[in-house]
Amino acid sequence: MTARYFGKGFAAQHLPGTADAVEAIAKGSVKSGLKRATSPSHKGDYDKGRHSADLLQSVDPATLRRCAPHFEKLMQAIATRLR
């Protein structure tokens, strides 16, 4: 998803951790890894304001629920409140 979005030059090897445990990765590591991974890309350095909305649209909710237990808990709490 991210490689497709940022296009040619995206350097995924600079991203920290594993996709199966995203909540265990330190925020600072994510930020610096994104900067290193995206700076040589077609779209340039990752910028939360400029890129996050587009990237969030491509996230698979089932994958996020599997890889981020706190997201799953949030979705369960919302579902409970909506019932």
N, CA, C and O of each residue as an XYZ file, in Angstrom:
332
protein
N       0.826     -1.186      0.000
C       0.000      0.000      0.000
C       0.874      1.255      0.000
O       0.732      2.101     -0.882
N       1.758      1.383      0.957
C       2.588      2.578      1.050
C       3.531      2.689     -0.143
O       3.721      3.774     -0.693
N       4.114      1.575     -0.537
C       5.029      1.585     -1.683
C       4.285      1.998     -2.944
O       4.813      2.762     -3.752
N       3.077      1.507     -3.119
C       2.276      1.873     -4.285
C       1.956      3.374     -4.267
O       2.006      4.031     -5.307
N       1.637      3.898     -3.122
C       1.282      5.315     -2.990
C       2.484      6.230     -3.271
O       2.364      7.193     -4.028
N       3.632      5.931     -2.667
C       4.795      6.800     -2.819
C       5.547      6.562     -4.125
O       6.305      7.422     -4.574
N       5.341      5.415     -4.724
C       5.889      5.150     -6.040
C       7.383      4.886     -6.082
O       7.999      4.490     -5.093
N       7.937      5.116     -7.245
C       9.348      4.826     -7.506
C      10.239      5.533     -6.488
O      10.065      6.714     -6.189
N      11.191      4.775     -5.972
C      12.137      5.329     -5.018
C      11.780      5.041     -3.565
O      12.614      5.232     -2.680
N      10.558      4.586     -3.305
C      10.174      4.278     -1.923
C      11.077      3.170     -1.391
O      11.252      2.146     -2.050
N      11.648      3.364     -0.210
C      12.630      2.439      0.358
C      12.084      1.775      1.617
O      12.391      2.196      2.733
N      11.275      0.738      1.433
C      10.594      0.065      2.547
C      11.552     -0.493      3.585
O      11.171     -0.649      4.745
N      12.779     -0.796      3.204
C      13.736     -1.375      4.152
C      14.046     -0.428      5.309
O      14.593     -0.862      6.323
N      13.714      0.840      5.180
C      13.966      1.807      6.250
C      12.835      1.869      7.284
O      12.974      2.531      8.312
N      11.726      1.185      7.018
C      10.609      1.186      7.968
C      10.942      0.262      9.129
O      11.460     -0.835      8.917
N      10.652      0.691     10.359
C      11.006     -0.112     11.534
C       9.969     -1.186     11.845
O       8.814     -1.085     11.431
N      10.389     -2.208     12.575
C       9.470     -3.205     13.096
C       8.823     -4.076     12.049
O       9.273     -4.160     10.906
N       7.747     -4.724     12.474
C       7.015     -5.596     11.572
C       5.559     -5.158     11.492
O       5.024     -4.572     12.433
N       4.938     -5.440     10.386
C       3.540     -5.054     10.193
C       2.615     -5.821     11.123
O       1.473     -5.410     11.329
N       3.081     -6.925     11.686
C       2.227     -7.720     12.567
C       2.160     -7.174     13.990
O       1.362     -7.657     14.793
N       2.973     -6.189     14.313
C       2.996     -5.636     15.675
C       3.199     -4.128     15.628
O       4.125     -3.605     16.247
N       2.348     -3.438     14.908
C       2.552     -2.004     14.697
C       2.496     -1.186     15.982
O       3.164     -0.157     16.083
N       1.722     -1.617     16.954
C       1.600     -0.844     18.190
C       2.851     -0.924     19.063
O       3.016     -0.118     19.979
N       3.720     -1.873     18.793
C       4.942     -2.035     19.586
C       6.086     -1.172     19.062
O       7.143     -1.104     19.689
N       5.891     -0.517     17.930
C       6.948      0.297     17.335
C       6.884      1.706     17.920
O       5.820      2.326     17.933
N       8.002      2.206     18.397
C       8.061      3.549     18.981
C       7.710      4.609     17.935
O       8.131      4.518     16.781
N       6.942      5.605     18.347
C       6.505      6.669     17.443
C       7.685      7.353     16.755
O       7.630      7.629     15.556
N       8.732      7.624     17.496
C       9.909      8.267     16.919
C      10.557      7.417     15.827
O      11.031      7.940     14.818
N      10.570      6.112     16.040
C      11.125      5.203     15.030
C      10.273      5.207     13.765
O      10.797      5.153     12.652
N       8.964      5.270     13.946
C       8.066      5.311     12.790
C       8.298      6.595     12.000
O       8.407      6.569     10.774
N       8.372      7.716     12.712
C       8.562      9.010     12.038
C       9.883      9.064     11.284
O       9.920      9.477     10.125
N      10.965      8.651     11.930
C      12.260      8.707     11.251
C      12.334      7.685     10.123
O      12.921      7.961      9.077
N      11.746      6.509     10.324
C      11.724      5.501      9.268
C      10.930      5.956      8.060
O      11.337      5.726      6.921
N       9.794      6.603      8.303
C       8.994      7.127      7.190
C       9.766      8.191      6.415
O       9.716      8.239      5.185
N      10.465      9.027      7.137
C      11.250     10.073      6.459
C      12.318      9.456      5.561
O      12.477      9.853      4.406
N      13.053      8.473      6.107
C      14.105      7.818      5.314
C      13.524      7.019      4.150
O      14.109      6.990      3.067
N      12.382      6.373      4.365
C      11.786      5.529      3.322
C      11.169      6.348      2.193
O      11.169      5.921      1.039
N      10.646      7.522      2.530
C       9.911      8.293      1.527
C      10.720      9.390      0.861
O      10.359      9.835     -0.229
N      11.795      9.839      1.475
C      12.527     10.975      0.897
C      13.005     10.732     -0.537
O      12.977     11.664     -1.340
N      13.443      9.514     -0.893
C      13.855      9.330     -2.292
C      12.688      9.018     -3.244
O      12.902      8.784     -4.433
N      11.461      9.015     -2.718
C      10.312      8.602     -3.529
C       9.797      9.717     -4.436
O      10.196     10.877     -4.333
N       8.917      9.324     -5.305
C       8.281     10.240     -6.256
C       7.545     11.384     -5.541
O       7.565     12.519     -6.017
N       6.895     11.096     -4.401
C       6.122     12.107     -3.669
C       6.923     12.819     -2.598
O       6.415     13.749     -1.970
N       8.158     12.409     -2.373
C       9.004     13.071     -1.385
C       8.695     12.669      0.039
O       7.930     11.735      0.280
N       9.297     13.383      0.991
C       9.149     13.068      2.416
C       7.685     12.961      2.832
O       6.838     13.743      2.400
N       7.409     11.963      3.690
C       6.077     11.817      4.251
C       5.735     13.058      5.063
O       6.549     13.542      5.849
N       4.537     13.562      4.869
C       4.021     14.701      5.629
C       2.613     14.319      6.070
O       1.747     14.040      5.241
N       2.393     14.309      7.383
C       1.110     13.866      7.920
C      -0.060     14.627      7.295
O      -1.054     14.014      6.904
N       0.044     15.929      7.198
C      -1.044     16.734      6.659
C      -1.297     16.501      5.182
O      -2.435     16.581      4.719
N      -0.254     16.217      4.456
C      -0.367     16.074      3.010
C      -0.693     14.644      2.581
O      -1.371     14.450      1.572
N      -0.219     13.632      3.331
C      -0.331     12.257      2.877
C      -1.265     11.360      3.681
O      -1.766     10.373      3.143
N      -1.513     11.669      4.942
C      -2.212     10.714      5.807
C      -3.626     10.382      5.352
O      -4.023      9.219      5.427
N      -4.388     11.340      4.891
C      -5.768     11.056      4.470
C      -5.797     10.073      3.309
O      -6.600      9.140      3.307
N      -4.935     10.272      2.328
C      -4.877      9.350      1.195
C      -4.454      7.952      1.641
O      -5.023      6.956      1.196
N      -3.458      7.881      2.517
C      -2.977      6.584      2.974
C      -4.029      5.860      3.806
O      -4.193      4.647      3.667
N      -4.740      6.574      4.663
C      -5.770      5.938      5.490
C      -6.880      5.327      4.651
O      -7.466      4.318      5.045
N      -7.176      5.913      3.517
C      -8.213      5.365      2.646
C      -7.844      4.001      2.090
O      -8.722      3.229      1.705
N      -6.560      3.699      2.044
C      -6.128      2.430      1.472
C      -5.870      1.344      2.523
O      -5.487      0.227      2.173
N      -6.074      1.660      3.802
C      -5.842      0.687      4.862
C      -7.003     -0.312      4.902
O      -8.173      0.069      4.892
N      -6.651     -1.580      4.947
C      -7.645     -2.648      5.071
C      -8.012     -2.783      6.554
O      -7.153     -3.134      7.362
N      -9.270     -2.511      6.927
C      -9.659     -2.581      8.337
C      -9.410     -3.950      8.968
O      -9.049     -4.025     10.142
N      -9.593     -5.021      8.219
C      -9.361     -6.365      8.767
C      -7.889     -6.554      9.124
O      -7.569     -7.155     10.150
N      -7.006     -6.049      8.292
C      -5.575     -6.139      8.570
C      -5.227     -5.295      9.790
O      -4.457     -5.729     10.647
N      -5.785     -4.106      9.871
C      -5.524     -3.227     11.012
C      -6.026     -3.863     12.303
O      -5.353     -3.782     13.330
N      -7.182     -4.487     12.267
C      -7.711     -5.154     13.464
C      -6.792     -6.275     13.923
O      -6.630     -6.502     15.122
N      -6.187     -6.979     12.963
C      -5.297     -8.085     13.290
C      -3.952     -7.583     13.827
O      -3.377     -8.197     14.726
N      -3.460     -6.493     13.290
C      -2.115     -6.005     13.626
C      -2.083     -4.970     14.747
O      -1.016     -4.661     15.278
N      -3.235     -4.442     15.104
C      -3.292     -3.392     16.126
C      -4.419     -3.712     17.118
O      -5.554     -3.272     16.933
N      -4.107     -4.471     18.158
C      -5.133     -4.870     19.128
C      -5.913     -3.706     19.731
O      -7.100     -3.853     20.021
N      -5.272     -2.549     19.928
C      -5.993     -1.408     20.492
C      -7.034     -0.874     19.502
O      -8.081     -0.377     19.918
N      -6.761     -0.970     18.222
C      -7.746     -0.566     17.220
C      -8.962     -1.485     17.302
O     -10.100     -1.023     17.227
N      -8.723     -2.772     17.453
C      -9.834     -3.726     17.586
C     -10.667     -3.398     18.822
O     -11.896     -3.426     18.758
N     -10.028     -3.091     19.931
C     -10.756     -2.730     21.154
C     -11.576     -1.459     20.935
O     -12.707     -1.369     21.411
N     -11.028     -0.489     20.231
C     -11.746      0.740     19.919
C     -12.991      0.434     19.087
O     -14.070      0.955     19.370
N     -12.845     -0.400     18.074
C     -13.980     -0.748     17.211
C     -15.060     -1.482     18.002
O     -16.250     -1.260     17.775
N     -14.663     -2.345     18.919
C     -15.631     -3.054     19.760
C     -16.369     -2.077     20.671
O     -17.582     -2.192     20.848
N     -15.651     -1.119     21.246
C     -16.277     -0.121     22.120
C     -17.264      0.736     21.337
O     -18.348      1.034     21.839
N     -16.918      1.131     20.143
C     -17.817      1.919     19.316
C     -19.053      1.122     18.958
O     -20.168      1.639     19.027
N     -18.869     -0.137     18.575
C     -20.003     -0.995     18.225
C     -20.955     -1.171     19.407
O     -22.175     -1.180     19.243
N     -20.379     -1.311     20.595
C     -21.191     -1.474     21.811
C     -22.027     -0.213     22.074
O     -23.203     -0.302     22.427
N     -21.413      0.946     21.899
C     -22.116      2.206     22.130
C     -23.208      2.452     21.090
O     -24.224      3.080     21.389
N     -23.004      1.967     19.894
C     -23.979      2.182     18.820
C     -25.185      1.240     18.924
O     -26.222      1.491     18.309
N     -25.054      0.177     19.686
C     -26.171     -0.780     19.826
C     -27.250     -0.268     20.719
O     -28.249     -0.953     20.935
